[in-house]
Amino acid sequence: MAPIRTRDAKHASKESRPESAIKKRKGFSVGPANLPDGTYRRKTQKLKSDLIQKAKVKKAYAKIKAEELATQPKSVYATADEDRTNEDADPASTELHPDRIAMLNEPAPAPEPTPKNERRPRQEGQGQRRERKPRESAFKKEMEIADQRRQFAEAREKEREAKQKEREAMIRAKRPDQFGKRRLGRESKALLDRVQRIVGQS
């Protein structure tokens, strides 16, 4: 009969395995692995580096905290509790300390009056709220340009109407009267209005 093997290759311990056979842990990944070089890839790389940095800081903090807790002495309350349990202390007496009794027997000092904040008398115009300056509109320039255009258009419209009235007046003035003669008075009035308008513009 063949001897029973104590160790089989399948059941070999980790120590006996060569280091190349031990599977290395893969690092964590953020985002898809097949991103082209660009904005999204750089963003995922930044997120990953931030996460690694935060993990390192947390690890260092935990290490420092553990060292501090190990070197820190026990709290005063914990030591007092231990002392109380270890020693058979007398029950607490109900008598007051002599200093406390002396302090209670002294007459209480009169409280000092708190100084009132004296207000300065209001001068005229100070009591009222300060009027806010009107805030300049963001479209002030555009509104001014629009006003100028509107005024220009109105002026053109008035001029057009005045010319139209002059034409109509001139046509009426040139009509002959019932005897077939020209009406020079009407013509002269229409011409005078026209001259006044031209002189007024210039």
C-alpha positions, 0 to 999 in steps of 0.5 A, a space after each residue: 500500500 502507498 504511503 499517505 501524503 501529508 501535503 498535496 500541491 493543491 493544499 500547500 500553504 501560502 508561505 510555501 507558494 512563490 511570490 509570483 504565484 500570489 495574486 496581486 490586488 488590483 487598484 480601484 478604478 474611477 470611470 471607464 478604463 477606455 476613455 480617450 485622452 481629454 477632458 473626461 479622462 483628466 477629470 476621472 484621474 483627478 477624482 481618483 487622485 483626490 480619493 487616494 489623497 483623502 484615504 492617506 490623510 484619514 490613515 495618517 489621522 487614525 495613526 496619530 489619534 491611536 498614538 495620542 490615545 496610547 500616550 494620553 493619561 487616563 482622565 481625572 474622573 476615571 482615576 477618581 472612580 478607581 480610587 473611590 472603589 479601591 479605598 473605603 472612604 467615609 460617606 460624604 458629610 453634609 456640613 459646609 466648608 468654613 470658607 463657604 459659611 463665611 462667604 454666606 454670612 457676609 452681606 451681599 454687595 449692592 450691584 453696580 448700576 450699569 451705565 446707560 448708553 447716552 444717545 446723541 440728540 438727533 439733528 434735523 434730517 438725521 431721524 429720517 431715512 437716508 434716501 437711496 440713490 436711484 440705481 442706474 439701469 443696465 440699459 441706460 445707454 440703449 434707452 437713450 439711443 432709443 429716445 433719440 431715435 424716437 425723437 428723430 422719427 417724431 421730428 421727421 413725421 412733423 416735418 412731413 405733415 407740415 410739407 403736406 399741409 403746405 402743398 395742399 395750401 399751395 394747391 388751394 391758393 393756385 386755384 383761380 377765383 370765380 373770375 379766373 384770376 389768381 389769388 395772390 394773397 393766398 399764395 403769398 401766405 402759403 409762401 410765407 409759411 413755407 419760408 418761416 418753416 425753412 428759416 426755423 429749421 436752420 
